[in-house]
Amino acid sequence: MRDTYAEIHLGNIEYNVRSIIQKYNQYQYYFGVVKADSYGHGALETAGAIINGGVNYLVVALLEEALELREKYKEIPILCLGVIQNNDIPLAIQNHITISITSLAYLQSLNLNQLEGAKVHIKVNTGMNRLGVSSATEFEEVYHLLLEHCVIVEGVYTHIHSSCHTAKTLAQFQKFGDITKNINLEEIEIVHIQASDALTDYPKPPYVNGCRLGIIIYGFTNDVSLHLKSTFRLYSKVIQINSIKKGDTVGYHATYQAKQDEKIAVVAIGYADGILRKYQNGVVYIHEKPYKIVGNICMDMLFVQVDDTVNVLDKVEVIRDNEHIRLIAKQLDTIVYEVLCNISKRVPRHYMID
């Protein structure tokens, strides 16, 4: 019933995945990262397009995300990157969710007998210092403890924290090798290190056969030769236009004061929808023309300085494409991930086949 909605282009998502795999075709396993509701796109709906594009494994952060996907996608493997607590391990195994083993202490906290026959991936900490096994000794203990309890060690992986910094990234590759040196990685079915930017910016090590496709699925990459497409657009409508006089103020705390007589359009979207108050002075597009947001953004509405060509019920492009998302992220001093993930659940997603 609202005039505010996000438009998700499933055809573009499938195209992007297919294009990535065609160019970076030396991997055997392509993990589609659909955590955080596919970065705000809607995991249940976009996973189908991602699978159609060629991924053969899905990745989530939470067991809840995995279980929701499993109801719809019965066959594809799903890896949970986050910690699954001991009481929930049986539920994960029952639903064929691959479990991340993130440290020796975590493994020892589990009921190892119930892990028998389960698939796990061992996370290696190569410098992020978030989750992961941090030394060769710890890794060896984890690995052999799993084998002793007949757990299937399907994969080993790490996370690159600064793919834009070559020396730091190469140091992480080296540390990964150092930590896993006491086992034969060829005995592990899947080894995955690179995610989106590291995939495009660094060659595949010989022992790696998997990669994780995250933000790159949605068109954000350093590799411009891929010509990836935008997948997320956000629309609203003008619901009122106010003619104000020079000196009049707009919005909470009267932070905007008109320097001349002007027209202010009220748009039906606000910070409860994910348009942060810090985005005051950002731009939206109406009839392909940029217009400035003025005044404090409200919970459900915002104000735009417009001209006589704008009318009530005109469509407003609040997010028009990936270039616009990058500009928003720059103005907010953040990253495109946060811009996308901030768009709240109360904004309906409309799915376009293209």
NORHU-V603733 format. One record per backbone hydrogen bond with DSSP energy under -0.5 kcal/mol. CO is the residue of the C=O (numbers start at 0). NH is the residue of the N-H. E is the energy in kcal/mol with one decimal. If there is no record, write none. Layout:
CO;NH;E + CO;NH;E
This chain:
3;347;-0.6 + 4;234;-3.1 + 5;7;-0.6 + 5;349;-3.4 + 6;8;-0.5 + 6;232;-1.8 + 7;9;-1.0 + 7;351;-3.4 + 8;12;-1.7 + 9;13;-2.5 + 10;14;-2.4 + 11;15;-2.7 + 12;16;-2.4 + 13;17;-2.5 + 14;18;-2.5 + 15;19;-2.4 + 16;20;-2.4 + 17;21;-2.3 + 18;22;-1.7 + 19;23;-3.0 + 22;24;-1.0 + 23;26;-0.5 + 28;30;-0.5 + 28;210;-1.9 + 29;31;-0.5 + 29;55;-1.8 + 29;56;-1.1 + 30;32;-0.7 + 30;212;-3.7 + 31;33;-0.7 + 31;58;-2.4 + 33;37;-1.6 + 34;38;-1.9 + 35;39;-1.9 + 36;41;-3.4 + 37;40;-1.7 + 41;45;-2.5 + 42;46;-2.3 + 44;48;-0.7 + 45;49;-2.4 + 46;50;-2.7 + 47;51;-2.5 + 48;52;-1.6 + 49;53;-0.6 + 49;54;-1.6 + 50;53;-1.4 + 55;76;-0.5 + 56;31;-3.2 + 57;78;-2.9 + 58;33;-2.7 + 59;80;-3.0 + 60;81;-0.6 + 61;65;-1.8 + 62;66;-2.7 + 63;67;-2.0 + 64;68;-1.9 + 65;69;-2.5 + 66;70;-1.4 + 67;71;-0.6 + 68;71;-1.1 + 68;72;-3.3 + 71;73;-0.8 + 76;57;-2.6 + 77;97;-3.1 + 78;59;-2.7 + 78;80;-0.6 + 79;99;-0.6 + 81;99;-0.5 + 82;84;-0.6 + 84;87;-1.8 + 84;88;-0.7 + 85;88;-1.1 + 87;91;-2.0 + 88;92;-2.6 + 89;93;-2.7 + 90;94;-1.4 + 91;96;-2.8 + 92;95;-1.8 + 95;77;-0.6 + 95;97;-0.5 + 97;79;-2.5 + 98;120;-2.4 + 99;101;-0.7 + 100;122;-2.5 + 101;131;-1.5 + 102;106;-2.1 + 103;107;-2.6 + 104;108;-1.0 + 105;108;-0.6 + 105;109;-0.5 + 106;109;-1.3 + 109;111;-1.2 + 110;113;-1.1 + 111;114;-1.1 + 112;115;-1.1 + 114;117;-2.7 + 117;151;-2.6 + 118;98;-2.2 + 119;153;-1.4 + 119;154;-1.6 + 120;100;-2.7 + 120;122;-0.6 + 121;156;-2.3 + 122;132;-3.0 + 123;125;-0.9 + 123;158;-0.5 + 132;124;-2.7 + 134;138;-2.5 + 135;139;-2.5 + 136;140;-2.2 + 137;141;-2.6 + 138;142;-3.0 + 139;143;-2.4 + 140;144;-2.2 + 141;145;-2.2 + 142;146;-2.1 + 143;147;-2.5 + 144;148;-1.1 + 145;148;-0.5 + 145;150;-2.5 + 146;149;-1.9 + 149;116;-2.6 + 150;152;-0.9 + 151;119;-2.6 + 151;153;-1.6 + 152;188;-0.5 + 153;189;-2.3 + 154;121;-2.5 + 155;191;-2.0 + 156;123;-3.0 + 161;164;-2.5 + 163;165;-0.6 + 164;168;-2.2 + 165;169;-2.9 + 166;170;-1.9 + 167;171;-1.5 + 168;172;-2.1 + 169;173;-2.3 + 170;174;-2.4 + 171;175;-2.5 + 172;176;-2.0 + 173;177;-2.3 + 174;178;-2.7 + 175;179;-1.8 + 177;180;-0.8 + 179;182;-1.7 + 182;184;-0.9 + 183;186;-2.3 + 184;187;-1.6 + 189;155;-1.9 + 190;208;-1.8 + 190;209;-1.8 + 191;157;-1.2 + 192;159;-0.5 + 193;211;-2.8 + 194;198;-2.6 + 195;199;-1.3 + 196;200;-2.0 + 197;201;-1.4 + 204;207;-1.7 + 208;27;-2.2 + 208;28;-2.4 + 209;192;-0.8 + 210;30;-3.0 + 210;212;-0.5 + 211;213;-0.7 + 212;32;-2.8 + 213;216;-1.8 + 214;217;-1.0 + 214;219;-1.4 + 215;218;-1.8 + 217;230;-0.6 + 218;220;-0.6 + 221;223;-1.3 + 222;225;-1.6 + 223;226;-1.3 + 230;8;-2.2 + 232;6;-3.2 + 233;317;-2.1 + 233;318;-1.9 + 234;4;-2.0 + 235;315;-3.2 + 236;267;-1.9 + 237;312;-2.9 + 239;265;-3.3 + 241;243;-0.7 + 241;263;-2.9 + 243;261;-2.1 + 244;247;-2.5 + 247;257;-2.9 + 249;255;-1.0 + 250;253;-1.9 + 251;254;-1.0 + 255;249;-2.0 + 257;246;-2.8 + 261;243;-2.7 + 262;264;-0.5 + 262;305;-2.2 + 263;241;-3.1 + 264;266;-0.5 + 264;303;-2.5 + 265;238;-3.0 + 265;239;-1.0 + 266;268;-2.1 + 266;301;-1.8 + 269;272;-1.5 + 269;274;-1.7 + 270;273;-0.9 + 272;343;-1.4 + 273;275;-1.1 + 275;278;-2.1 + 276;279;-1.5 + 278;281;-2.4 + 281;292;-3.3 + 283;290;-3.0 + 284;316;-3.5 + 285;288;-1.7 + 288;285;-2.4 + 290;283;-2.4 + 291;304;-2.6 + 292;280;-1.4 + 293;302;-0.6 + 297;270;-2.6 + 298;271;-2.1 + 300;297;-2.2 + 301;266;-2.9 + 302;293;-2.0 + 303;264;-3.3 + 303;305;-0.6 + 304;291;-0.5 + 305;262;-0.7 + 306;309;-1.5 + 310;313;-1.8 + 313;237;-2.1 + 315;235;-2.2 + 315;317;-1.0 + 316;284;-2.3 + 318;233;-2.5 + 320;324;-2.1 + 321;325;-2.3 + 322;326;-1.9 + 323;327;-2.5 + 324;328;-2.6 + 325;329;-2.3 + 326;330;-2.4 + 327;331;-2.3 + 328;333;-2.8 + 329;332;-0.9 + 334;337;-0.6 + 334;338;-1.4 + 335;339;-2.2 + 336;340;-2.8 + 337;341;-1.7 + 338;342;-0.5 + 339;342;-1.1 + 343;346;-1.5 + 345;347;-0.7 + 347;5;-3.1 + 347;349;-0.5 + 348;350;-0.5 + 349;7;-3.0 + 349;351;-0.5 + 351;9;-2.2 + 351;10;-1.0
